Amino acid sequence: MYVQEGKVKLTVVNGVGKEAVVAIFGPGDFLGEASMTSQTVRSGTATAIEPTTVLIIAKEEMVRVLREENELSDRFITCILARNTRVEADLIDQLFNSTEKRLARTLLLLAHYGEDGQPGRVLHKVSQETLAEMIGTTRSRVSLFMNKFRKLGFIEYNGEIKINKSLLTVVLHE
């Protein structure tokens, strides 16, 4: 699948029903590439979290296009490699960083800080529950740190979350 517009979250659920948000995809992202392998069981569920347009590409068509269209093949490989790098960074973050630092990092990533072009400093429709699922904690812990970040001027929120550059200090501070 190729996200043309909107946002899609990918979630997984463990045996006791606890859900975790593994990724949030936006325009220009591919997802569902595991279907191109011999994997027959889906490990996650993709759900649109805002009005979204997704191009669904059949496996045979995707394989053909990847072989014949260098530009698309390069874009696809770049997306997959970037996601792999992000997954490794997320794992390291989960293993070694505090909940507060994981939340700050996630907010900055969702706001696209450090990426080329203008950062999307405002996050629309990202609930504290979703943030908790993304960083592996409870909604109440997210609420505690969001209030702390707001009091320190790192973020502003009232329905949407405005990320200030000063939030970087939480991530960079040891």
SULGI-V995419 format. One record per pair of residues at least 24 apart in sequence whose ideal C-beta (glycine too) atoms are under 10 Angstrom apart, sorted by the first residue. I is the first residue (numbers start at 1). GAP is how many residues later the second one is. Records with the same first field share a line. If there is no record, write none. Layout:
I: GAP, GAP
//
This chain:
1: 24, 28, 29, 30, 31, 32, 34, 45, 53, 54, 55, 56, 61
2: 25, 26, 27, 28, 29, 30, 51, 52, 53, 54, 55, 60, 70, 73, 74, 77
3: 24, 25, 26, 27, 28, 43, 45, 49, 50, 51, 52
4: 24, 25, 48, 49, 50, 51
5: 45, 46, 47, 48, 49
6: 42, 43, 44, 45, 46, 47, 48
7: 40, 41, 42, 43, 44, 45, 103, 117, 118, 119
8: 24, 38, 39, 40, 41, 42, 44, 46
9: 35, 36, 37, 38, 39, 40, 41, 117, 121, 124, 125
10: 33, 34, 35, 36, 37
11: 33, 34, 35, 36, 119, 122, 123
12: 30, 31, 32, 33, 121
13: 30, 31, 32
18: 115, 118
19: 26, 110, 111, 114
20: 24, 112, 113, 114, 115, 116
21: 26, 28, 85, 105, 108, 109, 110, 111, 112, 113, 114, 115
22: 24, 65, 68, 111, 112
23: 60, 63, 64, 67, 111
24: 25, 82, 85, 86, 102, 106, 110
25: 24, 27, 29, 54, 58
26: 24, 26, 84, 86, 94
27: 25, 26
28: 47, 51
29: 25, 50, 53, 54
30: 25, 27, 32, 42, 45, 46, 48, 49, 50, 53
31: 48, 52
32: 24, 25, 27, 30
33: 26, 29, 43, 46, 47, 50
35: 24, 27
36: 24, 26, 27, 30, 40
49: 75, 76, 77, 78, 81
50: 74, 75
90: 44, 45, 46
93: 42, 43, 78
94: 41, 42
97: 38, 74
98: 47, 72
99: 33, 36, 37, 38, 39, 42, 43, 45, 46
100: 35, 37, 41, 42, 44, 45, 48, 49, 70, 71, 73
101: 34, 44, 69, 70, 71, 72, 73
102: 29, 32, 33, 34, 35, 40, 43, 68, 69
103: 25, 28, 29, 31, 32, 34, 38, 39, 41, 42, 43, 45, 46, 64, 67, 68
104: 31, 41, 45, 50, 51, 59, 63, 64, 65, 66, 67, 68, 69
105: 30, 62, 63, 65, 66
106: 24, 25, 28, 29, 36, 65
107: 24, 27, 28, 38, 39, 42, 47, 48, 54, 56, 60, 63, 64
108: 46, 55, 57, 59, 60, 62, 63
109: 25, 54, 62
110: 24, 51, 53
111: 44, 50, 51, 52, 53, 54, 56
112: 51
113: 50, 52, 54, 55, 58
114: 54
119: 44, 46
120: 43
121: 34, 35, 40, 41, 42, 43, 44
122: 34, 35, 38, 39, 40, 41
123: 32, 34, 37, 38, 39, 40
124: 35, 36, 37
125: 34, 35, 36
126: 31, 34, 35
128: 29, 33
131: 30
145: 25
//
